[in-house]
Amino acid sequence: MLLHNIVQSLWFISALSLVALVLLHSPKGDGLGGIGGQAQLFTSAKSAEKTLNRITWTLTILFMGLTVVLSAGWLG
């Protein structure tokens, strides 16, 4: 039961983080990414977008994997 709660918490955190990161992407304009001073954290907008893409894909894979584990009932 404890493992199930830990995995479910990780799933929830990854879902919220994924939503936040998708909102930070700016395909045509600044979007919400311009609010937090995103350009100051990275050397260029291109490296910022590349980093956001990598983190987003990593969280997507984590979220989908945990979704399969939780829905299949493999934890008991």
N, CA, C, O and CB atoms as a CASP TS submission, in Angstrom:
PFRMAT TS
TARGET T0000
AUTHOR 0000-0000-0000
METHOD Language model
MODEL 1
PARENT N/A
ATOM      1  N   MET     1       0.824  -1.193   0.000  1.00  0.00           N
ATOM      2  CA  MET     1       0.000   0.000   0.000  1.00  0.00           C
ATOM      3  C   MET     1       0.871   1.260   0.000  1.00  0.00           C
ATOM      4  O   MET     1       0.540   2.243  -0.663  1.00  0.00           O
ATOM      5  CB  MET     1      -0.939  -0.004   1.211  1.00  0.00           C
ATOM      6  N   LEU     2       1.970   1.231   0.734  1.00  0.00           N
ATOM      7  CA  LEU     2       2.858   2.385   0.790  1.00  0.00           C
ATOM      8  C   LEU     2       3.477   2.660  -0.579  1.00  0.00           C
ATOM      9  O   LEU     2       3.576   3.815  -0.994  1.00  0.00           O
ATOM     10  CB  LEU     2       3.956   2.162   1.836  1.00  0.00           C
ATOM     11  N   LEU     3       3.897   1.601  -1.282  1.00  0.00           N
ATOM     12  CA  LEU     3       4.491   1.770  -2.606  1.00  0.00           C
ATOM     13  C   LEU     3       3.468   2.361  -3.576  1.00  0.00           C
ATOM     14  O   LEU     3       3.805   3.213  -4.398  1.00  0.00           O
ATOM     15  CB  LEU     3       5.020   0.421  -3.139  1.00  0.00           C
ATOM     16  N   HIS     4       2.235   1.912  -3.478  1.00  0.00           N
ATOM     17  CA  HIS     4       1.169   2.437  -4.345  1.00  0.00           C
ATOM     18  C   HIS     4       0.975   3.931  -4.100  1.00  0.00           C
ATOM     19  O   HIS     4       0.794   4.690  -5.052  1.00  0.00           O
ATOM     20  CB  HIS     4      -0.162   1.677  -4.100  1.00  0.00           C
ATOM     21  N   ASN     5       1.011   4.360  -2.850  1.00  0.00           N
ATOM     22  CA  ASN     5       0.842   5.782  -2.530  1.00  0.00           C
ATOM     23  C   ASN     5       2.016   6.619  -3.044  1.00  0.00           C
ATOM     24  O   ASN     5       1.820   7.741  -3.513  1.00  0.00           O
ATOM     25  CB  ASN     5       0.693   5.969  -1.015  1.00  0.00           C
ATOM     26  N   ILE     6       3.219   6.083  -2.958  1.00  0.00           N
ATOM     27  CA  ILE     6       4.400   6.789  -3.447  1.00  0.00           C
ATOM     28  C   ILE     6       4.334   6.948  -4.962  1.00  0.00           C
ATOM     29  O   ILE     6       4.596   8.029  -5.488  1.00  0.00           O
ATOM     30  CB  ILE     6       5.685   6.042  -3.041  1.00  0.00           C
ATOM     31  N   VAL     7       3.986   5.874  -5.660  1.00  0.00           N
ATOM     32  CA  VAL     7       3.891   5.922  -7.119  1.00  0.00           C
ATOM     33  C   VAL     7       2.767   6.861  -7.547  1.00  0.00           C
ATOM     34  O   VAL     7       2.910   7.602  -8.520  1.00  0.00           O
ATOM     35  CB  VAL     7       3.658   4.508  -7.696  1.00  0.00           C
ATOM     36  N   GLN     8       1.661   6.832  -6.829  1.00  0.00           N
ATOM     37  CA  GLN     8       0.544   7.719  -7.152  1.00  0.00           C
ATOM     38  C   GLN     8       0.918   9.181  -6.918  1.00  0.00           C
ATOM     39  O   GLN     8       0.503  10.055  -7.680  1.00  0.00           O
ATOM     40  CB  GLN     8      -0.689   7.350  -6.317  1.00  0.00           C
ATOM     41  N   SER     9       1.690   9.450  -5.883  1.00  0.00           N
ATOM     42  CA  SER     9       2.150  10.815  -5.631  1.00  0.00           C
ATOM     43  C   SER     9       3.099  11.281  -6.730  1.00  0.00           C
ATOM     44  O   SER     9       2.996  12.417  -7.192  1.00  0.00           O
ATOM     45  CB  SER     9       2.841  10.904  -4.266  1.00  0.00           C
ATOM     46  N   LEU    10       4.017  10.423  -7.152  1.00  0.00           N
ATOM     47  CA  LEU    10       4.918  10.747  -8.262  1.00  0.00           C
ATOM     48  C   LEU    10       4.134  11.007  -9.546  1.00  0.00           C
ATOM     49  O   LEU    10       4.470  11.912 -10.311  1.00  0.00           O
ATOM     50  CB  LEU    10       5.927   9.610  -8.482  1.00  0.00           C
ATOM     51  N   TRP    11       3.091  10.212  -9.778  1.00  0.00           N
ATOM     52  CA  TRP    11       2.249  10.372 -10.954  1.00  0.00           C
ATOM     53  C   TRP    11       1.562  11.742 -10.930  1.00  0.00           C
ATOM     54  O   TRP    11       1.511  12.435 -11.946  1.00  0.00           O
ATOM     55  CB  TRP    11       1.202   9.241 -11.027  1.00  0.00           C
ATOM     56  N   PHE    12       1.039  12.121  -9.770  1.00  0.00           N
ATOM     57  CA  PHE    12       0.342  13.398  -9.622  1.00  0.00           C
ATOM     58  C   PHE    12       1.298  14.574  -9.821  1.00  0.00           C
ATOM     59  O   PHE    12       0.965  15.541 -10.506  1.00  0.00           O
ATOM     60  CB  PHE    12      -0.322  13.486  -8.242  1.00  0.00           C
ATOM     61  N   ILE    13       2.479  14.488  -9.223  1.00  0.00           N
ATOM     62  CA  ILE    13       3.479  15.554  -9.360  1.00  0.00           C
ATOM     63  C   ILE    13       3.944  15.671 -10.803  1.00  0.00           C
ATOM     64  O   ILE    13       4.116  16.779 -11.312  1.00  0.00           O
ATOM     65  CB  ILE    13       4.683  15.293  -8.436  1.00  0.00           C
ATOM     66  N   SER    14       4.150  14.533 -11.468  1.00  0.00           N
ATOM     67  CA  SER    14       4.575  14.585 -12.868  1.00  0.00           C
ATOM     68  C   SER    14       3.477  15.167 -13.753  1.00  0.00           C
ATOM     69  O   SER    14       3.776  15.856 -14.729  1.00  0.00           O
ATOM     70  CB  SER    14       4.963  13.184 -13.361  1.00  0.00           C
ATOM     71  N   ALA    15       2.213  14.903 -13.431  1.00  0.00           N
ATOM     72  CA  ALA    15       1.107  15.465 -14.215  1.00  0.00           C
ATOM     73  C   ALA    15       1.061  16.986 -14.075  1.00  0.00           C
ATOM     74  O   ALA    15       0.923  17.698 -15.069  1.00  0.00           O
ATOM     75  CB  ALA    15      -0.237  14.850 -13.772  1.00  0.00           C
ATOM     76  N   LEU    16       1.174  17.477 -12.859  1.00  0.00           N
ATOM     77  CA  LEU    16       1.146  18.922 -12.648  1.00  0.00           C
ATOM     78  C   LEU    16       2.354  19.608 -13.281  1.00  0.00           C
ATOM     79  O   LEU    16       2.229  20.686 -13.861  1.00  0.00           O
ATOM     80  CB  LEU    16       1.094  19.235 -11.159  1.00  0.00           C
ATOM     81  N   SER    17       3.505  18.987 -13.169  1.00  0.00           N
ATOM     82  CA  SER    17       4.721  19.552 -13.768  1.00  0.00           C
ATOM     83  C   SER    17       4.620  19.567 -15.286  1.00  0.00           C
ATOM     84  O   SER    17       5.072  20.510 -15.937  1.00  0.00           O
ATOM     85  CB  SER    17       5.959  18.755 -13.332  1.00  0.00           C
ATOM     86  N   LEU    18       4.029  18.523 -15.843  1.00  0.00           N
ATOM     87  CA  LEU    18       3.861  18.458 -17.286  1.00  0.00           C
ATOM     88  C   LEU    18       2.947  19.561 -17.792  1.00  0.00           C
ATOM     89  O   LEU    18       3.221  20.169 -18.827  1.00  0.00           O
ATOM     90  CB  LEU    18       3.314  17.105 -17.690  1.00  0.00           C
ATOM     91  N   VAL    19       1.873  19.821 -17.077  1.00  0.00           N
ATOM     92  CA  VAL    19       0.971  20.916 -17.453  1.00  0.00           C
ATOM     93  C   VAL    19       1.709  22.250 -17.404  1.00  0.00           C
ATOM     94  O   VAL    19       1.585  23.067 -18.317  1.00  0.00           O
ATOM     95  CB  VAL    19      -0.263  20.954 -16.522  1.00  0.00           C
ATOM     96  N   ALA    20       2.472  22.468 -16.343  1.00  0.00           N
ATOM     97  CA  ALA    20       3.208  23.731 -16.210  1.00  0.00           C
ATOM     98  C   ALA    20       4.234  23.898 -17.329  1.00  0.00           C
ATOM     99  O   ALA    20       4.377  24.992 -17.877  1.00  0.00           O
ATOM    100  CB  ALA    20       3.908  23.798 -14.847  1.00  0.00           C
ATOM    101  N   LEU    21       4.942  22.836 -17.671  1.00  0.00           N
ATOM    102  CA  LEU    21       5.960  22.935 -18.716  1.00  0.00           C
ATOM    103  C   LEU    21       5.345  23.149 -20.097  1.00  0.00           C
ATOM    104  O   LEU    21       5.905  23.869 -20.923  1.00  0.00           O
ATOM    105  CB  LEU    21       6.820  21.682 -18.725  1.00  0.00           C
ATOM    106  N   VAL    22       4.206  22.530 -20.345  1.00  0.00           N
ATOM    107  CA  VAL    22       3.545  22.745 -21.630  1.00  0.00           C
ATOM    108  C   VAL    22       3.105  24.199 -21.751  1.00  0.00           C
ATOM    109  O   VAL    22       3.169  24.777 -22.836  1.00  0.00           O
ATOM    110  CB  VAL    22       2.334  21.797 -21.789  1.00  0.00           C
ATOM    111  N   LEU    23       2.663  24.787 -20.658  1.00  0.00           N
ATOM    112  CA  LEU    23       2.267  26.190 -20.686  1.00  0.00           C
ATOM    113  C   LEU    23       3.459  27.123 -20.875  1.00  0.00           C
ATOM    114  O   LEU    23       3.294  28.237 -21.372  1.00  0.00           O
ATOM    115  CB  LEU    23       1.538  26.545 -19.409  1.00  0.00           C
ATOM    116  N   LEU    24       4.644  26.691 -20.491  1.00  0.00           N
ATOM    117  CA  LEU    24       5.840  27.511 -20.660  1.00  0.00           C
ATOM    118  C   LEU    24       6.349  27.533 -22.098  1.00  0.00           C
ATOM    119  O   LEU    24       7.066  28.454 -22.489  1.00  0.00           O
ATOM    120  CB  LEU    24       6.930  27.013 -19.750  1.00  0.00           C
ATOM    121  N   HIS    25       5.979  26.519 -22.892  1.00  0.00           N
ATOM    122  CA  HIS    25       6.418  26.497 -24.284  1.00  0.00           C
ATOM    123  C   HIS    25       5.812  27.674 -25.035  1.00  0.00           C
ATOM    124  O   HIS    25       4.673  28.074 -24.791  1.00  0.00           O
ATOM    125  CB  HIS    25       6.030  25.164 -24.962  1.00  0.00           C
ATOM    126  N   SER    26       6.591  28.210 -25.942  1.00  0.00           N
ATOM    127  CA  SER    26       6.123  29.357 -26.718  1.00  0.00           C
ATOM    128  C   SER    26       6.336  29.092 -28.202  1.00  0.00           C
ATOM    129  O   SER    26       7.389  29.437 -28.739  1.00  0.00           O
ATOM    130  CB  SER    26       6.854  30.652 -26.285  1.00  0.00           C
ATOM    131  N   PRO    27       5.371  28.495 -28.872  1.00  0.00           N
ATOM    132  CA  PRO    27       5.571  28.149 -30.274  1.00  0.00           C
ATOM    133  C   PRO    27       5.611  29.356 -31.214  1.00  0.00           C
ATOM    134  O   PRO    27       6.355  29.335 -32.194  1.00  0.00           O
ATOM    135  CB  PRO    27       4.488  27.224 -30.712  1.00  0.00           C
ATOM    136  N   LYS    28       4.820  30.424 -30.937  1.00  0.00           N
ATOM    137  CA  LYS    28       4.793  31.558 -31.861  1.00  0.00           C
ATOM    138  C   LYS    28       5.050  32.893 -31.186  1.00  0.00           C
ATOM    139  O   LYS    28       5.440  33.854 -31.848  1.00  0.00           O
ATOM    140  CB  LYS    28       3.475  31.608 -32.560  1.00  0.00           C
ATOM    141  N   GLY    29       4.843  32.967 -29.911  1.00  0.00           N
ATOM    142  CA  GLY    29       5.052  34.227 -29.200  1.00  0.00           C
ATOM    143  C   GLY    29       5.734  33.934 -27.881  1.00  0.00           C
ATOM    144  O   GLY    29       6.263  32.842 -27.674  1.00  0.00           O
ATOM    145  N   ASP    30       5.722  34.891 -27.009  1.00  0.00           N
ATOM    146  CA  ASP    30       6.315  34.660 -25.690  1.00  0.00           C
ATOM    147  C   ASP    30       5.488  33.692 -24.875  1.00  0.00           C
ATOM    148  O   ASP    30       6.048  32.911 -24.105  1.00  0.00           O
ATOM    149  CB  ASP    30       6.464  35.970 -24.936  1.00  0.00           C
ATOM    150  N   GLY    31       4.177  33.715 -25.018  1.00  0.00           N
ATOM    151  CA  GLY    31       3.335  32.855 -24.219  1.00  0.00           C
ATOM    152  C   GLY    31       3.507  33.153 -22.746  1.00  0.00           C
ATOM    153  O   GLY    31       3.788  34.291 -22.367  1.00  0.00           O
ATOM    154  N   LEU    32       3.343  32.154 -21.923  1.00  0.00           N
ATOM    155  CA  LEU    32       3.545  32.329 -20.488  1.00  0.00           C
ATOM    156  C   LEU    32       5.022  32.269 -20.123  1.00  0.00           C
ATOM    157  O   LEU    32       5.395  32.605 -18.999  1.00  0.00           O
ATOM    158  CB  LEU    32       2.774  31.268 -19.714  1.00  0.00           C
ATOM    159  N   GLY    33       5.869  31.844 -21.062  1.00  0.00           N
ATOM    160  CA  GLY    33       7.302  31.765 -20.802  1.00  0.00           C
ATOM    161  C   GLY    33       7.937  33.121 -20.576  1.00  0.00           C
ATOM    162  O   GLY    33       8.972  33.204 -19.915  1.00  0.00           O
ATOM    163  N   GLY    34       7.355  34.181 -21.099  1.00  0.00           N
ATOM    164  CA  GLY    34       7.908  35.512 -20.929  1.00  0.00           C
ATOM    165  C   GLY    34       7.669  36.097 -19.558  1.00  0.00           C
ATOM    166  O   GLY    34       8.292  37.095 -19.196  1.00  0.00           O
ATOM    167  N   ILE    35       6.776  35.498 -18.786  1.00  0.00           N
ATOM    168  CA  ILE    35       6.436  36.037 -17.463  1.00  0.00           C
ATOM    169  C   ILE    35       7.581  35.846 -16.475  1.00  0.00           C
ATOM    170  O   ILE    35       7.904  36.761 -15.717  1.00  0.00           O
ATOM    171  CB  ILE    35       5.165  35.367 -16.925  1.00  0.00           C
ATOM    172  N   GLY    36       8.194  34.669 -16.477  1.00  0.00           N
ATOM    173  CA  GLY    36       9.187  34.357 -15.455  1.00  0.00           C
ATOM    174  C   GLY    36      10.603  34.757 -15.787  1.00  0.00           C
ATOM    175  O   GLY    36      11.524  34.345 -15.081  1.00  0.00           O
ATOM    176  N   GLY    37      10.820  35.528 -16.811  1.00  0.00           N
ATOM    177  CA  GLY    37      12.188  35.901 -17.162  1.00  0.00           C
ATOM    178  C   GLY    37      12.986  34.718 -17.648  1.00  0.00           C
ATOM    179  O   GLY    37      14.147  34.545 -17.275  1.00  0.00           O
ATOM    180  N   GLN    38      12.371  33.908 -18.473  1.00  0.00           N
ATOM    181  CA  GLN    38      12.973  32.670 -18.950  1.00  0.00           C
ATOM    182  C   GLN    38      14.289  32.914 -19.684  1.00  0.00           C
ATOM    183  O   GLN    38      15.212  32.107 -19.566  1.00  0.00           O
ATOM    184  CB  GLN    38      12.008  31.945 -19.859  1.00  0.00           C
ATOM    185  N   ALA    39      14.393  33.988 -20.425  1.00  0.00           N
ATOM    186  CA  ALA    39      15.592  34.238 -21.216  1.00  0.00           C
ATOM    187  C   ALA    39      16.814  34.508 -20.332  1.00  0.00           C
ATOM    188  O   ALA    39      17.946  34.320 -20.778  1.00  0.00           O
ATOM    189  CB  ALA    39      15.361  35.414 -22.153  1.00  0.00           C
ATOM    190  N   GLN    40      16.606  34.935 -19.119  1.00  0.00           N
ATOM    191  CA  GLN    40      17.727  35.216 -18.227  1.00  0.00           C
ATOM    192  C   GLN    40      18.365  33.947 -17.686  1.00  0.00           C
ATOM    193  O   GLN    40      19.529  33.968 -17.286  1.00  0.00           O
ATOM    194  CB  GLN    40      17.271  36.084 -17.079  1.00  0.00           C
ATOM    195  N   LEU    41      17.632  32.847 -17.665  1.00  0.00           N
ATOM    196  CA  LEU    41      18.155  31.609 -17.117  1.00  0.00           C
ATOM    197  C   LEU    41      19.046  30.867 -18.106  1.00  0.00           C
ATOM    198  O   LEU    41      19.889  30.067 -17.700  1.00  0.00           O
ATOM    199  CB  LEU    41      17.020  30.721 -16.688  1.00  0.00           C
ATOM    200  N   PHE    42      18.868  31.123 -19.388  1.00  0.00           N
ATOM    201  CA  PHE    42      19.592  30.392 -20.407  1.00  0.00           C
ATOM    202  C   PHE    42      20.375  31.368 -21.270  1.00  0.00           C
ATOM    203  O   PHE    42      20.117  32.571 -21.255  1.00  0.00           O
ATOM    204  CB  PHE    42      18.631  29.550 -21.264  1.00  0.00           C
ATOM    205  N   THR    43      21.342  30.836 -22.029  1.00  0.00           N
ATOM    206  CA  THR    43      22.160  31.709 -22.850  1.00  0.00           C
ATOM    207  C   THR    43      21.409  32.217 -24.069  1.00  0.00           C
ATOM    208  O   THR    43      21.690  33.310 -24.561  1.00  0.00           O
ATOM    209  CB  THR    43      23.408  30.990 -23.281  1.00  0.00           C
ATOM    210  N   SER    44      20.460  31.435 -24.557  1.00  0.00           N
ATOM    211  CA  SER    44      19.681  31.875 -25.710  1.00  0.00           C
ATOM    212  C   SER    44      18.300  31.258 -25.648  1.00  0.00           C
ATOM    213  O   SER    44      18.057  30.315 -24.895  1.00  0.00           O
ATOM    214  CB  SER    44      20.384  31.502 -27.033  1.00  0.00           C
ATOM    215  N   ALA    45      17.399  31.802 -26.448  1.00  0.00           N
ATOM    216  CA  ALA    45      16.041  31.262 -26.497  1.00  0.00           C
ATOM    217  C   ALA    45      16.038  29.852 -27.059  1.00  0.00           C
ATOM    218  O   ALA    45      15.212  29.024 -26.677  1.00  0.00           O
ATOM    219  CB  ALA    45      15.133  32.162 -27.335  1.00  0.00           C
ATOM    220  N   LYS    46      16.969  29.581 -27.972  1.00  0.00           N
ATOM    221  CA  LYS    46      17.035  28.247 -28.571  1.00  0.00           C
ATOM    222  C   LYS    46      17.434  27.192 -27.542  1.00  0.00           C
ATOM    223  O   LYS    46      16.870  26.098 -27.535  1.00  0.00           O
ATOM    224  CB  LYS    46      18.025  28.238 -29.736  1.00  0.00           C
ATOM    225  N   SER    47      18.389  27.500 -26.682  1.00  0.00           N
ATOM    226  CA  SER    47      18.787  26.528 -25.660  1.00  0.00           C
ATOM    227  C   SER    47      17.698  26.372 -24.612  1.00  0.00           C
ATOM    228  O   SER    47      17.528  25.290 -24.050  1.00  0.00           O
ATOM    229  CB  SER    47      20.103  26.953 -24.994  1.00  0.00           C
ATOM    230  N   ALA    48      16.958  27.446 -24.343  1.00  0.00           N
ATOM    231  CA  ALA    48      15.851  27.347 -23.392  1.00  0.00           C
ATOM    232  C   ALA    48      14.768  26.430 -23.938  1.00  0.00           C
ATOM    233  O   ALA    48      14.235  25.592 -23.210  1.00  0.00           O
ATOM    234  CB  ALA    48      15.268  28.739 -23.085  1.00  0.00           C
ATOM    235  N   GLU    49      14.444  26.583 -25.203  1.00  0.00           N
ATOM    236  CA  GLU    49      13.417  25.738 -25.823  1.00  0.00           C
ATOM    237  C   GLU    49      13.877  24.284 -25.881  1.00  0.00           C
ATOM    238  O   GLU    49      13.082  23.369 -25.666  1.00  0.00           O
ATOM    239  CB  GLU    49      13.080  26.246 -27.241  1.00  0.00           C
ATOM    240  N   LYS    50      15.144  24.074 -26.168  1.00  0.00           N
ATOM    241  CA  LYS    50      15.690  22.717 -26.222  1.00  0.00           C
ATOM    242  C   LYS    50      15.628  22.059 -24.847  1.00  0.00           C
ATOM    243  O   LYS    50      15.269  20.887 -24.730  1.00  0.00           O
ATOM    244  CB  LYS    50      17.141  22.737 -26.738  1.00  0.00           C
ATOM    245  N   THR    51      15.976  22.807 -23.818  1.00  0.00           N
ATOM    246  CA  THR    51      15.922  22.284 -22.452  1.00  0.00           C
ATOM    247  C   THR    51      14.483  21.989 -22.033  1.00  0.00           C
ATOM    248  O   THR    51      14.211  20.956 -21.422  1.00  0.00           O
ATOM    249  CB  THR    51      16.563  23.279 -21.474  1.00  0.00           C
ATOM    250  N   LEU    52      13.566  22.892 -22.361  1.00  0.00           N
ATOM    251  CA  LEU    52      12.159  22.657 -22.050  1.00  0.00           C
ATOM    252  C   LEU    52      11.641  21.414 -22.765  1.00  0.00           C
ATOM    253  O   LEU    52      10.889  20.631 -22.184  1.00  0.00           O
ATOM    254  CB  LEU    52      11.317  23.876 -22.437  1.00  0.00           C
ATOM    255  N   ASN    53      12.033  21.233 -24.003  1.00  0.00           N
ATOM    256  CA  ASN    53      11.610  20.043 -24.751  1.00  0.00           C
ATOM    257  C   ASN    53      12.114  18.763 -24.099  1.00  0.00           C
ATOM    258  O   ASN    53      11.367  17.793 -23.972  1.00  0.00           O
ATOM    259  CB  ASN    53      12.106  20.117 -26.194  1.00  0.00           C
ATOM    260  N   ARG    54      13.372  18.757 -23.688  1.00  0.00           N
ATOM    261  CA  ARG    54      13.934  17.554 -23.051  1.00  0.00           C
ATOM    262  C   ARG    54      13.226  17.233 -21.736  1.00  0.00           C
ATOM    263  O   ARG    54      12.886  16.079 -21.473  1.00  0.00           O
ATOM    264  CB  ARG    54      15.440  17.738 -22.798  1.00  0.00           C
ATOM    265  N   ILE    55      13.009  18.245 -20.924  1.00  0.00           N
ATOM    266  CA  ILE    55      12.339  18.018 -19.644  1.00  0.00           C
ATOM    267  C   ILE    55      10.901  17.572 -19.868  1.00  0.00           C
ATOM    268  O   ILE    55      10.401  16.693 -19.165  1.00  0.00           O
ATOM    269  CB  ILE    55      12.374  19.291 -18.779  1.00  0.00           C
ATOM    270  N   THR    56      10.234  18.179 -20.851  1.00  0.00           N
ATOM    271  CA  THR    56       8.848  17.821 -21.141  1.00  0.00           C
ATOM    272  C   THR    56       8.746  16.379 -21.616  1.00  0.00           C
ATOM    273  O   THR    56       7.865  15.640 -21.175  1.00  0.00           O
ATOM    274  CB  THR    56       8.261  18.763 -22.192  1.00  0.00           C
ATOM    275  N   TRP    57       9.636  15.975 -22.510  1.00  0.00           N
ATOM    276  CA  TRP    57       9.598  14.593 -22.987  1.00  0.00           C
ATOM    277  C   TRP    57       9.914  13.601 -21.868  1.00  0.00           C
ATOM    278  O   TRP    57       9.305  12.534 -21.797  1.00  0.00           O
ATOM    279  CB  TRP    57      10.582  14.407 -24.141  1.00  0.00           C
ATOM    280  N   THR    58      10.849  13.942 -21.008  1.00  0.00           N
ATOM    281  CA  THR    58      11.177  13.063 -19.881  1.00  0.00           C
ATOM    282  C   THR    58       9.973  12.900 -18.958  1.00  0.00           C
ATOM    283  O   THR    58       9.644  11.789 -18.543  1.00  0.00           O
ATOM    284  CB  THR    58      12.380  13.619 -19.093  1.00  0.00           C
ATOM    285  N   LEU    59       9.324  14.007 -18.644  1.00  0.00           N
ATOM    286  CA  LEU    59       8.135  13.937 -17.789  1.00  0.00           C
ATOM    287  C   LEU    59       6.986  13.211 -18.476  1.00  0.00           C
ATOM    288  O   LEU    59       6.206  12.526 -17.814  1.00  0.00           O
ATOM    289  CB  LEU    59       7.692  15.337 -17.387  1.00  0.00           C
ATOM    290  N   THR    60       6.871  13.352 -19.788  1.00  0.00           N
ATOM    291  CA  THR    60       5.822  12.638 -20.519  1.00  0.00           C
ATOM    292  C   THR    60       6.021  11.137 -20.426  1.00  0.00           C
ATOM    293  O   THR    60       5.071  10.394 -20.180  1.00  0.00           O
ATOM    294  CB  THR    60       5.795  13.072 -21.986  1.00  0.00           C
ATOM    295  N   ILE    61       7.253  10.687 -20.623  1.00  0.00           N
ATOM    296  CA  ILE    61       7.556   9.261 -20.535  1.00  0.00           C
ATOM    297  C   ILE    61       7.304   8.750 -19.121  1.00  0.00           C
ATOM    298  O   ILE    61       6.735   7.673 -18.940  1.00  0.00           O
ATOM    299  CB  ILE    61       9.013   8.989 -20.949  1.00  0.00           C
ATOM    300  N   LEU    62       7.728   9.522 -18.114  1.00  0.00           N
ATOM    301  CA  LEU    62       7.493   9.140 -16.726  1.00  0.00           C
ATOM    302  C   LEU    62       6.000   9.059 -16.432  1.00  0.00           C
ATOM    303  O   LEU    62       5.536   8.090 -15.829  1.00  0.00           O
ATOM    304  CB  LEU    62       8.165  10.135 -15.775  1.00  0.00           C
ATOM    305  N   PHE    63       5.249  10.068 -16.853  1.00  0.00           N
ATOM    306  CA  PHE    63       3.808  10.100 -16.613  1.00  0.00           C
ATOM    307  C   PHE    63       3.108   8.914 -17.283  1.00  0.00           C
ATOM    308  O   PHE    63       2.271   8.260 -16.661  1.00  0.00           O
ATOM    309  CB  PHE    63       3.215  11.420 -17.123  1.00  0.00           C
ATOM    310  N   MET    64       3.441   8.636 -18.535  1.00  0.00           N
ATOM    311  CA  MET    64       2.801   7.527 -19.246  1.00  0.00           C
ATOM    312  C   MET    64       3.176   6.179 -18.627  1.00  0.00           C
ATOM    313  O   MET    64       2.334   5.290 -18.504  1.00  0.00           O
ATOM    314  CB  MET    64       3.194   7.550 -20.731  1.00  0.00           C
ATOM    315  N   GLY    65       4.429   6.038 -18.243  1.00  0.00           N
ATOM    316  CA  GLY    65       4.849   4.790 -17.597  1.00  0.00           C
ATOM    317  C   GLY    65       4.140   4.561 -16.281  1.00  0.00           C
ATOM    318  O   GLY    65       3.679   3.453 -16.003  1.00  0.00           O
ATOM    319  N   LEU    66       4.050   5.598 -15.469  1.00  0.00           N
ATOM    320  CA  LEU    66       3.348   5.461 -14.193  1.00  0.00           C
ATOM    321  C   LEU    66       1.861   5.236 -14.394  1.00  0.00           C
ATOM    322  O   LEU    66       1.228   4.549 -13.594  1.00  0.00           O
ATOM    323  CB  LEU    66       3.570   6.692 -13.332  1.00  0.00           C
ATOM    324  N   THR    67       1.290   5.807 -15.455  1.00  0.00           N
ATOM    325  CA  THR    67      -0.120   5.575 -15.761  1.00  0.00           C
ATOM    326  C   THR    67      -0.363   4.107 -16.072  1.00  0.00           C
ATOM    327  O   THR    67      -1.344   3.526 -15.608  1.00  0.00           O
ATOM    328  CB  THR    67      -0.569   6.448 -16.940  1.00  0.00           C
ATOM    329  N   VAL    68       0.517   3.508 -16.848  1.00  0.00           N
ATOM    330  CA  VAL    68       0.382   2.083 -17.179  1.00  0.00           C
ATOM    331  C   VAL    68       0.514   1.231 -15.925  1.00  0.00           C
ATOM    332  O   VAL    68      -0.275   0.310 -15.714  1.00  0.00           O
ATOM    333  CB  VAL    68       1.439   1.662 -18.221  1.00  0.00           C
ATOM    334  N   VAL    69       1.505   1.529 -15.095  1.00  0.00           N
ATOM    335  CA  VAL    69       1.725   0.757 -13.868  1.00  0.00           C
ATOM    336  C   VAL    69       0.519   0.864 -12.935  1.00  0.00           C
ATOM    337  O   VAL    69       0.069  -0.140 -12.381  1.00  0.00           O
ATOM    338  CB  VAL    69       2.999   1.243 -13.147  1.00  0.00           C
ATOM    339  N   LEU    70       0.002   2.062 -12.763  1.00  0.00           N
ATOM    340  CA  LEU    70      -1.131   2.247 -11.862  1.00  0.00           C
ATOM    341  C   LEU    70      -2.414   1.638 -12.413  1.00  0.00           C
ATOM    342  O   LEU    70      -3.186   1.046 -11.658  1.00  0.00           O
ATOM    343  CB  LEU    70      -1.341   3.718 -11.593  1.00  0.00           C
ATOM    344  N   SER    71      -2.657   1.772 -13.713  1.00  0.00           N
ATOM    345  CA  SER    71      -3.904   1.260 -14.279  1.00  0.00           C
ATOM    346  C   SER    71      -3.897  -0.255 -14.404  1.00  0.00           C
ATOM    347  O   SER    71      -4.955  -0.883 -14.352  1.00  0.00           O
ATOM    348  CB  SER    71      -4.154   1.882 -15.636  1.00  0.00           C
ATOM    349  N   ALA    72      -2.727  -0.849 -14.568  1.00  0.00           N
ATOM    350  CA  ALA    72      -2.644  -2.303 -14.706  1.00  0.00           C
ATOM    351  C   ALA    72      -2.765  -3.013 -13.359  1.00  0.00           C
ATOM    352  O   ALA    72      -3.027  -4.215 -13.310  1.00  0.00           O
ATOM    353  CB  ALA    72      -1.333  -2.690 -15.375  1.00  0.00           C
ATOM    354  N   GLY    73      -2.578  -2.282 -12.281  1.00  0.00           N
ATOM    355  CA  GLY    73      -2.676  -2.882 -10.956  1.00  0.00           C
ATOM    356  C   GLY    73      -1.494  -3.757 -10.604  1.00  0.00           C
ATOM    357  O   GLY    73      -1.637  -4.713  -9.842  1.00  0.00           O
ATOM    358  N   TRP    74      -0.329  -3.447 -11.149  1.00  0.00           N
ATOM    359  CA  TRP    74       0.852  -4.258 -10.911  1.00  0.00           C
ATOM    360  C   TRP    74       1.430  -4.070  -9.507  1.00  0.00           C
ATOM    361  O   TRP    74       2.304  -4.833  -9.096  1.00  0.00           O
ATOM    362  CB  TRP    74       1.900  -3.932 -11.937  1.00  0.00           C
ATOM    363  N   LEU    75       0.963  -3.087  -8.783  1.00  0.00           N
ATOM    364  CA  LEU    75       1.522  -2.825  -7.447  1.00  0.00           C
ATOM    365  C   LEU    75       0.754  -3.556  -6.346  1.00  0.00           C
ATOM    366  O   LEU    75       1.161  -3.554  -5.185  1.00  0.00           O
ATOM    367  CB  LEU    75       1.518  -1.324  -7.163  1.00  0.00           C
ATOM    368  N   GLY    76      -0.325  -4.161  -6.714  1.00  0.00           N
ATOM    369  CA  GLY    76      -1.060  -4.938  -5.726  1.00  0.00           C
ATOM    370  C   GLY    76      -2.286  -4.348  -5.187  1.00  0.00           C
ATOM    371  O   GLY    76      -2.949  -4.959  -4.348  1.00  0.00           O
TER
END
